[in-house]
Amino acid sequence: MRHRHAHRKMGRTSEHRMATLRNLAGALFTHERIQTTHANAKELRSFAERLITRARKDTVHARRIVARDIQDRTLLKRLFDDIAPRYATRPGGYTRIVRLMPRRGDAASMAIIELVSQAAEGGDGAKASE
C-alpha cells in the first residue's frame, strides 16, 4: 500500500532528488518548455508550481525562500519579474504536461512540461465559446 507516500523517489537519494528538481525547475523557467520523463514531469509540476505561487507575492521573504531552490540570480529575477506576474490572477495550474512516445533506448515514458501562457488560454476559450 502507498498510504502517506506523497512523492516519487525517482531512484535517487533525497539530496540527489532535490538537486534534480532544482535543475529541472531552472531549465523550465529558462526555456518555459522542457522534455523529460513522465515521472520527473509529474514531480516537477508540484515543485515548480509551488515556487511560482510563492513568487507571486513579491516580498523579501518570498525571494529568500525561492532563492533556496533557484540559486541563479538572473533566473530568480526573471521568475519574480516576468513569470510570476503572468499568473497573478490565475489560481494555480501554471504548467501543462503533454505525453510523448516512449524513449527509444529504454522505453521510458516521456513528456513535455511547459508553462501555460495566458494569451493562448484566452484564445482557446474564445474558440470554445463560438
C-alpha positions in Angstrom: 0.0 0.0 0.0 1.1 3.5 -0.7 -0.7 5.3 2.1 1.1 8.5 3.2 3.8 8.2 0.5 3.4 11.6 -1.1 6.2 11.8 -3.7 8.2 9.6 -6.1 11.7 8.7 -5.1 12.9 8.6 -8.8 15.7 6.1 -7.9 17.7 8.8 -6.1 18.7 9.8 -2.6 16.8 12.8 -1.1 19.7 15.2 -1.8 20.1 14.0 -5.4 16.3 14.2 -5.9 16.2 17.8 -4.7 19.1 18.7 -6.9 17.3 17.1 -9.9 14.1 19.0 -9.2 16.0 22.3 -8.7 17.8 21.8 -12.0 14.7 20.8 -13.9 12.8 23.8 -12.4 15.7 26.1 -13.5 15.5 24.7 -17.0 11.7 25.1 -17.1 11.9 28.7 -16.0 14.7 29.4 -18.5 13.1 27.7 -21.6 9.5 27.6 -20.5 9.2 24.1 -22.1 11.4 21.0 -21.4 11.3 17.4 -22.3 11.8 14.8 -19.6 10.4 11.5 -18.3 6.8 11.5 -17.4 7.5 10.7 -13.7 10.0 13.6 -13.5 7.5 15.9 -15.1 4.8 15.0 -12.6 7.1 15.6 -9.7 8.4 18.8 -11.2 4.9 20.1 -11.7 4.2 20.4 -7.9 7.7 21.7 -7.2 7.6 24.4 -9.9 4.0 25.5 -9.2 4.9 25.9 -5.5 7.8 28.2 -6.5 5.6 30.3 -8.8 2.9 30.6 -6.2 5.5 31.8 -3.7 6.9 34.2 -6.3 3.5 35.8 -6.9 4.0 37.5 -3.5 6.9 39.8 -4.3 8.3 40.2 -0.9 11.8 39.9 0.5 10.8 36.8 2.5 9.3 35.1 -0.6 12.5 35.9 -2.6 14.6 34.3 0.1 12.5 31.2 0.3 12.5 30.8 -3.5 16.3 31.6 -3.6 16.9 28.4 -1.6 15.9 26.4 -4.6 16.7 28.7 -7.5 20.2 29.9 -6.8 20.9 31.6 -10.2 20.2 35.3 -9.5 19.3 36.2 -13.1 16.8 33.3 -13.2 15.4 34.3 -9.8 14.9 37.9 -11.1 13.2 36.5 -14.3 10.9 34.4 -12.1 9.8 37.3 -10.0 9.7 40.0 -12.7 8.4 38.1 -15.8 6.9 34.7 -15.0 5.1 35.2 -11.7 3.2 38.4 -12.7 1.9 36.5 -15.8 -0.1 34.3 -13.4 -1.2 37.0 -10.9 -4.9 36.3 -11.4 -4.6 32.5 -12.1 -5.5 30.3 -9.1 -2.9 27.6 -9.8 -2.3 25.3 -12.7 0.6 27.1 -14.2 2.1 24.1 -16.0 0.9 21.6 -18.6 2.2 18.1 -19.2 1.9 16.5 -22.7 2.8 12.8 -23.0 5.1 11.7 -25.8 6.2 8.5 -27.4 8.4 6.3 -25.2 12.1 6.9 -25.3 13.9 4.8 -27.9 16.8 3.5 -25.7 14.9 2.2 -22.6 11.2 2.8 -23.5 10.8 5.3 -20.6 7.6 7.2 -20.8 8.5 10.7 -22.0 6.6 14.0 -21.6 6.9 17.7 -22.3 6.2 20.0 -19.4 5.6 23.7 -20.2 4.4 26.8 -18.6 0.9 27.7 -19.6 0.7 31.0 -21.5 -2.1 33.4 -20.7 -2.5 34.6 -24.3 -3.0 31.1 -25.6 -5.5 30.3 -22.9 -7.6 33.4 -23.8 -7.6 32.4 -27.5 -8.7 28.8 -26.8 -11.5 30.0 -24.6 -12.9 32.3 -27.3 -12.9 29.5 -29.8 -14.6 27.1 -27.4 -17.5 29.6 -26.8 -18.3 30.0 -30.5 
